[in-house]
């Protein structure tokens, strides 16, 4: 088992990412919206903000997606789907994908005592 973390820096790819999750069978994922600290610190904070955020303001936002995946191949499939859909994750700063090994998981589908994940 693995713990997947994705930092999505460009929100226009959110739906593509979620569709790729569904296509790969990755379930029980959680996403959290936040600020991209690098972009926020680079920008000056204006006293008056417009109703419609500018492109620079939109770049401050990022999305974190977390999930447990069973096999590394699931992430290979996810990456291949993203590339096939035209998302150039190798050459553009669109997202960062991190995969960490998991020692134990307990939920309704997985028994905590099984250490051979």
Secondary structure, DSSP 8 states (H G I E B T S, - for coil): -EEEEEEE--GGGHHHHHHHHHHHT--S-EEEEEE-HHHHHHS---SS--SS--HHHHTTEEEEEEEEES-HHHHHHHHHHHHHTT--TTTSSSEEEEEEE-S---SSSS-TT----
